[in-house]
Amino acid sequence: MFSREISPVWKMVKEAVESLCGRATHRDIINYIQSRYGSVNEGTIRCQITACTVNKPKRVTKIMLKSPLLKWRECQRT
């Protein structure tokens, strides 16, 4: 049996945002990650979205690791 290496969730979030042209809602990111990687905990994805966001107010209360930052934008669907 072999095991495949799974990316850290923050990398999945980064990939999702880049694939969605830099604009995405939490739900867009979650759907992208779960369709590509299977069963990834939604709470973990949401936590990493917040942790990787530069101008999200809740971010300042989180312990930051070495994850990159993404710019938070409220997206409006038309």
C-alpha positions as CSV (number, residue, x, y, z in Angstrom):
1,M,0.0,0.0,0.0
2,F,1.2,3.5,-0.7
3,S,0.4,6.8,0.8
4,R,0.2,10.0,-1.1
5,E,1.4,13.2,0.4
6,I,-1.4,15.7,1.1
7,S,-0.8,19.4,0.9
8,P,-1.3,21.6,4.0
9,V,-4.7,23.2,4.1
10,W,-3.3,26.7,3.8
11,K,-1.7,25.6,0.4
12,M,-5.1,24.2,-0.6
13,V,-6.7,27.6,0.2
14,K,-4.0,29.4,-1.8
15,E,-4.5,27.1,-4.8
16,A,-8.3,27.6,-4.6
17,V,-8.1,31.4,-4.5
18,E,-5.6,31.4,-7.4
19,S,-7.8,29.1,-9.4
20,L,-10.8,31.2,-8.8
21,C,-9.0,34.3,-10.1
22,G,-8.4,35.9,-6.7
23,R,-12.1,36.4,-5.8
24,A,-13.9,33.7,-3.9
25,T,-16.4,33.3,-1.0
26,H,-15.7,30.8,1.8
27,R,-18.2,28.5,0.2
28,D,-16.3,28.7,-3.2
29,I,-13.1,27.8,-1.5
30,I,-14.6,25.0,0.5
31,N,-16.3,23.5,-2.6
32,Y,-13.1,23.7,-4.6
33,I,-11.0,22.0,-2.0
34,Q,-13.5,19.3,-1.2
35,S,-14.0,18.5,-4.9
36,R,-10.3,18.4,-5.5
37,Y,-9.0,16.8,-2.3
38,G,-12.0,14.9,-1.0
39,S,-13.1,15.0,2.7
40,V,-11.2,17.9,4.2
41,N,-12.7,19.3,7.5
42,E,-14.7,22.4,6.7
43,G,-13.8,24.0,10.0
44,T,-10.1,23.6,9.3
45,I,-10.6,25.2,5.8
46,R,-12.5,28.1,7.4
47,C,-9.8,28.6,10.0
48,Q,-7.0,28.6,7.4
49,I,-9.0,31.1,5.3
50,T,-9.1,33.5,8.3
51,A,-5.5,32.9,9.2
52,C,-4.3,33.6,5.6
53,T,-6.3,36.8,5.2
54,V,-4.4,40.1,5.6
55,N,-7.2,42.5,6.4
56,K,-9.8,40.3,8.2
57,P,-10.4,41.7,11.7
58,K,-10.4,38.2,13.4
59,R,-7.0,37.4,12.0
60,V,-5.2,39.5,14.6
61,T,-6.4,37.1,17.4
62,K,-4.9,34.0,15.7
63,I,-1.5,32.6,16.2
64,M,0.3,33.0,12.9
65,L,2.6,30.4,11.5
66,K,4.6,30.6,8.3
67,S,1.5,30.7,6.0
68,P,1.2,33.2,3.3
69,L,-1.3,36.0,3.4
70,L,-4.2,36.5,1.1
71,K,-6.1,39.7,0.6
72,W,-9.7,39.6,2.0
73,R,-12.4,40.8,-0.3
74,E,-16.1,40.7,0.1
75,C,-17.3,39.2,-3.1
76,Q,-20.7,40.1,-4.5
77,R,-22.3,37.7,-7.0
78,T,-24.1,39.2,-9.9
